Amino acid sequence: MGPRTMAGSSWLRSVLILLLGLTAGCGRLVATRPMALPRPSPTPLPSVLPPLPSVTSPPPISVATPMTITVWMAADFAPTGEDLGRELEQFEATSLMVSVVIQRKAMEGKGGLESLLAAAAEVAPSVVPDVAIVNAAQATALAQKGLTRPWRDLLPPNLEQDLFPLARQLGYYAEQRIGVPLALDVQHLVYNVDKVTEAPLLWRDVLTSEALYLFPTAGKGEAQDTLLIQYMGAGGRLSDEEGSPLLEEEPLGTALARYQGLRIAGVIPAEALQLESLADCWPAYLSGRIGIVHVWASDYLMHRADLRHTSFAPIPVAGEATVTIGRGWLMVLLSQDPGRQERAARLVGWWLTPKHTAALCQATGWLPPGHAAFAQWQGEDQYFPFLRGLLEVAVLRPDLPSLWADALSEAADQVLRGELAFGDAAAQVMAVVSPR
């Protein structure tokens, strides 16, 4: 071993001895000044959700630790006035050190809730709220992007028992509950009692009435709801035994025959061919030109106090059963932090108590998702038992393949314009649904 090597070894030994001595003599200093670890860079959300920690053993959270739960809320759901603020003050007063911040977001477009959440998750994860209140379509879209977390065991075990059937259909993705139903809505018709003296309970009542009958028919979405309601009323199924989408030719022909009957009777106005939503139809009814119109219950409730000559009825269908389509609002979980998830679950559990659910729906103008809350929310006249009956039978709009929906839209348009007979239109759709 050369002189340079020996000198180096001797120097290293001296340094090590010195360091050991410093460590032994300054143990308290080392213990109170740990080495700073590099800050990890943000990790993008995985496309497959990782398993959540068991809620039976959450990380320790001091009850004295303040925490703010942030909620993004679609503007269309937002309550009116100060009702929501008063409700949240009650929650904060009873929940230890938990406060809630509500941020309202637009429904659609680049500045809409869904778009903002996707952008924030990618470039600014710290901005992503703990939970969001969205409609069923938005909840599914967020889940498909990997932005939602399953609620799993965070929810009350008896959640499903009190819910209306429509609410039990909401909030599932990949067989996991990603959304908690907060409010519902259903379709029915209203009519001007000056133009229609008796409720149009049967289809022949509509055809023989002198009142114009309006619902949207342009495009997909709500414009296809009436056709699907007529299809189900004729006994048509929307899914097979495995849950796959299904359309059957005979009941579809019956539904399209209804459309042809409306055209021949001259009771459906031409403007129906340009309208895409139930909201588009409502101004025509308020103007007095239309005698019968399809509405969302929430829209009718909003105007009901000012409508002196209006009554309500179910949408008439071929069979005897009542058939309608509904929708709902859900609270989805976005936070990945188990502690924040537990606090968010407290907020959900508080909101789901019948008293607070009824108050929330009263403030927003929507219908309660469960029987107990409905009992506290309802009024004294016959409209509320009518709504409860609709909630017991309402179904969600089916998620049909895009080509099927396009074929249905084209068939309805051709029948209403008199360009195609109902039987030929049904066969045309089935050629797309079951090509040979």
C-alpha positions in Angstrom: 0.0 0.0 0.0 1.5 3.3 -1.1 1.9 6.4 1.1 -1.1 8.2 -0.6 -3.3 5.2 0.2 -2.2 5.0 3.8 -2.6 8.7 4.3 -6.1 8.5 2.8 -7.1 5.7 5.1 -5.8 7.4 8.1 -7.7 10.6 7.2 -11.0 8.6 6.7 -10.6 7.0 10.2 -10.1 10.4 11.8 -13.2 11.7 10.1 -15.3 8.7 11.2 -14.0 9.0 14.8 -14.9 12.7 14.8 -18.4 12.1 13.4 -19.1 9.3 15.9 -18.1 11.6 18.7 -20.3 14.4 17.4 -23.2 12.0 17.1 -22.9 10.7 20.6 -22.5 14.2 22.1 -25.2 15.9 20.1 -28.0 13.3 20.1 -30.7 15.8 21.0 -29.7 18.1 18.2 -29.9 15.3 15.7 -33.3 14.2 17.0 -34.8 17.6 16.7 -33.3 18.4 13.3 -34.1 15.4 11.0 -32.8 15.4 7.5 -35.2 17.1 5.1 -36.6 14.7 2.5 -37.1 15.8 -1.1 -40.8 16.7 -1.9 -42.4 14.1 -4.1 -43.7 15.3 -7.4 -47.5 15.0 -8.0 -48.5 11.5 -9.2 -51.2 11.4 -12.0 -54.4 9.6 -11.1 -54.3 5.9 -12.3 -56.9 4.7 -14.7 -57.6 1.8 -12.4 -58.6 2.9 -8.9 -56.3 1.6 -6.1 -58.0 -0.1 -3.2 -58.9 2.2 -0.4 -57.7 1.6 3.2 -60.2 -0.2 5.4 -62.5 2.2 7.0 -62.4 0.1 10.2 -58.9 1.4 10.9 -58.6 4.9 9.6 -55.5 7.0 10.2 -55.6 8.8 13.6 -57.3 12.2 13.3 -57.4 14.5 16.3 -60.9 15.8 17.0 -59.2 19.2 17.6 -57.8 19.3 14.1 -59.8 21.7 11.9 -60.6 20.5 8.4 -62.5 22.2 5.6 -64.4 20.0 3.2 -64.7 21.6 -0.3 -67.8 20.8 -2.4 -68.2 21.7 -6.0 -71.8 21.9 -7.0 -73.3 22.1 -10.5 -75.1 25.4 -10.9 -78.3 23.6 -12.0 -78.6 22.0 -8.6 -77.7 25.0 -6.5 -80.2 25.9 -3.8 -81.9 29.3 -3.8 -81.5 32.0 -1.2 -79.7 31.3 2.1 -81.3 27.9 2.7 -78.1 25.9 2.0 -76.1 28.2 4.2 -78.4 27.7 7.2 -78.3 23.9 6.7 -74.5 23.9 6.6 -74.2 26.0 9.7 -76.2 23.3 11.5 -73.8 20.6 10.2 -70.7 22.6 11.3 -72.2 23.2 14.7 -72.7 19.5 15.3 -69.6 18.1 13.6 -66.3 18.6 15.4 -64.0 21.0 13.7 -65.3 20.4 10.2 -66.4 23.3 8.0 -67.8 23.2 4.5 -67.1 25.4 1.5 -69.5 25.3 -1.4 -68.3 26.4 -4.9 -70.8 26.6 -7.7 -69.7 25.7 -11.2 -71.3 25.8 -14.6 -72.9 22.7 -16.0 -71.4 22.5 -19.4 -68.5 23.7 -21.6 -64.9 24.5 -20.9 -65.7 26.2 -17.7 -68.2 23.5 -16.7 -67.7 21.3 -13.6 -66.7 18.2 -15.4 -64.2 19.9 -17.6 -62.7 21.8 -14.7 -62.3 18.7 -12.6 -60.5 16.8 -15.4 -58.1 19.8 -15.9 -57.4 20.2 -12.2 -56.7 16.6 -11.7 -54.0 16.8 -14.4 -52.3 20.1 -13.7 -53.3 21.1 -10.2 -54.4 18.2 -8.0 -54.5 20.3 -4.9 -57.4 22.2 -6.4 -59.6 19.1 -6.8 -62.4 19.3 -4.2 -63.2 16.6 -1.8 -66.7 15.9 -3.2 -68.9 17.2 -6.1 -72.6 17.2 -6.6 -73.3 16.2 -10.2 -76.0 14.6 -12.4 -75.8 10.9 -13.3 -74.2 11.4 -16.7 -71.5 13.5 -15.2 -70.8 11.0 -12.4 -70.3 8.3 -15.0 -68.0 10.5 -17.1 -65.9 11.3 -14.1 -65.7 7.7 -13.1 -64.6 6.8 -16.6 -61.7 9.3 -16.3 -60.6 7.7 -13.0 -61.5 10.8 -11.0 -64.0 9.3 -8.5 -63.4 7.1 -5.5 -65.8 4.3 -4.5 -67.8 5.1 -1.3 -67.6 1.5 -0.2 -68.0 1.1 3.6 -68.0 4.8 4.3 -71.8 5.0 3.8 -74.5 4.0 6.2 -75.2 0.2 5.9 -78.9 0.7 5.5 -78.7 3.4 2.8 -80.5 1.4 0.1 -83.5 0.3 2.2 -85.3 3.7 2.2 -84.4 4.8 -1.3 -87.0 4.9 -4.1 -86.3 2.4 -6.9 -85.0 5.3 -9.2 -82.5 6.3 -6.6 -81.3 2.7 -6.2 -80.5 2.7 -9.9 -78.3 5.8 -9.6 -74.6 6.1 -8.7 -73.1 2.8 -9.8 -70.1 2.3 -12.0 -68.2 -1.0 -12.5 -70.5 -2.5 -9.9 -69.3 0.0 -7.2 -71.3 2.8 -5.7 -69.5 6.0 -6.8 -72.4 8.4 -6.2 -74.8 9.0 -3.3 -78.3 10.0 -4.4 -79.3 13.4 -3.0 -82.3 14.4 -5.2 -84.5 13.1 -8.0 -86.8 14.3 -10.8 -89.5 12.6 -12.9 -91.4 13.4 -16.1 -95.1 13.7 -16.4 -97.5 15.9 -18.4 -99.5 19.0 -17.4 -102.5 20.4 -19.2 -104.5 23.5 -19.4 -107.9 22.8 -17.8 -109.5 25.5 -20.0 -108.5 23.5 -23.1 -108.7 20.0 -21.7 -111.7 19.4 -19.3 -110.6 15.9 -18.1 -107.2 14.4 -17.5 -105.9 12.8 -20.7 -105.4 9.4 -19.0 -105.7 7.4 -22.3 -104.1 7.9 -25.7 -107.4 8.4 -27.4 -108.1 11.3 -25.0 -105.0 13.0 -26.5 -105.9 12.2 -30.1 -109.5 13.4 -29.7 -108.6 16.6 -27.8 -108.6 19.9 -29.6 -105.6 20.9 -27.5 -102.1 20.8 -29.0 -99.8 18.2 -27.4 -96.1 19.1 -27.2 -92.9 17.2 -26.3 -89.4 17.5 -27.8 -88.4 15.2 -30.7 -85.2 16.7 -32.2 -82.1 14.7 -31.6 -81.2 12.4 -28.8 -81.4 12.6 -25.0 -84.6 14.1 -23.7 -85.9 14.2 -27.3 -86.1 10.4 -27.3 -87.6 10.0 -23.8 -91.3 10.1 -25.0 -90.6 7.4 -27.6 -88.9 5.2 -25.1 -91.7 5.7 -22.6 -94.2 4.6 -25.3 -91.9 1.7 -26.1 -91.8 0.5 -22.5 -95.6 1.1 -22.1 -96.0 -1.4 -25.0 -94.0 -4.0 -23.1 -90.6 -3.3 -24.7 -87.5 -4.2 -22.8 -84.4 -2.0 -22.8 -81.9 -4.7 -21.6 -81.6 -8.5 -21.8 -81.0 -11.0 -19.1 -77.3 -10.2 -19.1 -77.9 -6.4 -18.9 -76.9 -5.7 -22.4 -78.9 -3.0 -24.4 -82.0 -4.3 -26.1 -84.7 -3.0 -28.5 -87.6 -5.2 -29.7 -89.4 -4.6 -33.0 -93.0 -5.1 -32.1 -93.2 -2.6 -29.1 -91.0 -0.2 -31.1 -93.6 -0.3 -33.9 -96.4 0.4 -31.4 -94.5 3.4 -30.1 -93.9 4.8 -33.6 -97.5 4.1 -34.4 -98.4 6.5 -31.6 -96.2 9.2 -33.2 -98.0 8.6 -36.6 -101.4 8.9 -34.9 -100.4 12.3 -33.4 -99.4 13.5 -36.9 -102.6 12.3 -38.5 -104.8 13.8 -35.8 -102.9 17.1 -36.2 -102.4 17.5 -32.4 -98.6 17.7 -32.4 -97.3 21.1 -33.5 -94.5 21.3 -36.1 -92.2 23.0 -33.6 -91.8 19.7 -31.8 -89.4 18.7 -34.6 -87.0 21.6 -33.6 -87.1 21.2 -29.8 -84.5 19.1 -28.0 -85.5 19.3 -24.3 -88.5 19.5 -22.1 -87.3 23.0 -21.0 -87.6 24.1 -24.7 -91.3 23.2 -24.6 -92.3 25.0 -21.4 -92.4 28.5 -22.8 -94.9 27.4 -25.4 -97.2 26.1 -22.7 -96.9 29.2 -20.6 -97.8 31.3 -23.6 -101.2 29.5 -23.8 -100.8 28.1 -27.3 -100.2 24.5 -26.1 -102.8 22.6 -24.1 -100.8 19.5 -23.1 -97.0 19.4 -22.5 -94.4 17.1 -21.0 -92.5 18.5 -18.1 -89.9 17.7 -15.4 -91.6 17.8 -12.0 -88.9 20.2 -10.8 -89.9 22.7 -13.5 -93.6 22.4 -12.7 -92.9 22.9 -9.0 -91.0 26.1 -9.8 -94.0 27.6 -11.6 -96.9 25.8 -9.9 -97.9 28.6 -7.5 -98.5 30.9 -10.5 -100.4 28.4 -12.7 -104.1 28.9 -12.0 -105.5 26.8 -14.8 -103.1 23.8 -14.9 -103.4 20.3 -13.7 -101.2 17.2 -14.0 -101.4 13.6 -15.2 -99.1 10.6 -16.0 -97.9 10.3 -19.6 -100.5 8.0 -21.4 -99.1 4.8 -22.8 -100.5 1.7 -24.6 -100.7 -0.5 -21.5 -102.3 0.1 -18.1 -99.0 0.6 -16.2 -97.6 4.0 -15.4 -94.3 4.5 -17.1 -91.9 7.4 -16.8 -88.2 8.4 -17.0 -86.4 10.0 -14.1 -83.0 11.6 -13.3 -81.1 12.4 -10.2 -78.2 14.3 -8.5 -75.4 12.5 -6.8 -72.6 13.3 -4.5 -69.3 11.8 -5.8 -66.2 11.3 -3.7 -63.0 12.8 -5.3 -60.5 13.0 -2.4 -57.8 10.3 -2.2 -57.0 11.1 1.4 -58.7 8.6 3.9 -59.0 11.3 6.6 -60.8 13.7 4.2 -62.9 10.8 2.9 -64.1 10.1 6.4 -65.0 13.7 7.0 -66.8 13.9 3.6 -68.8 10.7 4.6 -69.9 12.5 7.8 -71.3 15.3 5.6 -73.1 12.8 3.4 -74.5 10.9 6.4 -75.8 14.1 7.9 -77.4 15.2 4.6 -79.0 11.7 4.2 -81.0 12.0 7.4 -84.7 12.6 6.3 -84.9 16.0 8.0 -81.9 17.4 6.2 -82.6 15.7 2.9 -86.1 17.2 2.9 -84.6 20.6 3.7 -82.0 20.3 0.9 -84.7 19.3 -1.7 -87.0 22.1 -0.5 -84.1 24.6 -1.1 -83.2 23.2 -4.5 -86.6 22.4 -5.9 -85.9 18.7 -6.5 -87.6 15.6 -5.2 -86.2 13.6 -2.2 -84.5 10.3 -3.0 -86.1 8.3 -0.1 -89.5 7.6 1.4 -88.8 9.1 4.9 -87.5 12.4 3.5 -90.4 12.5 1.0 -92.8 12.3 3.9 -91.3 15.3 5.5 -91.0 17.3 2.2 -94.4 16.7 0.7 -97.3 19.1 0.7 -101.0 18.4 1.5 -102.6 18.3 -1.9 -102.9 15.4 -4.4 -99.8 16.3 -6.4 -97.5 14.8 -3.9 -99.0 11.3 -3.7 -99.0 11.5 -7.5 -95.2 12.2 -7.5 -94.6 9.5 -5.0 -96.3 7.0 -7.3 -94.1 8.2 -10.2 -91.0 7.8 -8.1 -91.9 4.2 -7.4 -91.9 3.3 -11.1 -89.5 5.7 -12.8 -86.5 4.3 -14.6 -83.3 6.0 -15.8 -82.9 6.9 -19.5 -81.0 3.9 -21.0 -77.5 4.3 -22.2 -78.2 3.1 -25.8 -75.3 2.6 -28.3 -74.9 5.8 -30.3 -75.9 4.1 -33.6 -79.1 2.9 -32.1 -80.0 6.3 -30.7 -79.2 7.9 -34.2 -81.5 5.3 -35.8 -84.3 6.0 -33.3 -84.0 9.8 -33.9 -84.2 9.4 -37.6 -87.2 7.0 -37.5 -89.2 9.3 -35.2 -88.4 12.3 -37.4 -89.5 10.5 -40.6 -92.7 9.2 -39.0 -93.7 12.7 -37.7 -93.0 14.3 -41.1 -95.1 11.7 -42.8 -92.1 10.4 -44.8 -92.2 6.8 -43.5 -95.0 4.5 -42.0 -94.5 3.3 -38.5 -93.9 -0.3 -39.5 -91.2 0.6 -42.0 -89.6 2.9 -39.5 -89.4 0.2 -36.9 -87.9 -2.2 -39.4 -85.3 0.4 -40.4 -84.2 0.8 -36.7 -84.0 -3.0 -36.2 -81.7 -3.2 -39.3 -79.2 -1.1 -37.3 -79.8 -2.9 -34.0 -79.6 -6.4 -35.4 -77.8 -6.2 -38.8 -77.8 -9.4 -40.8 
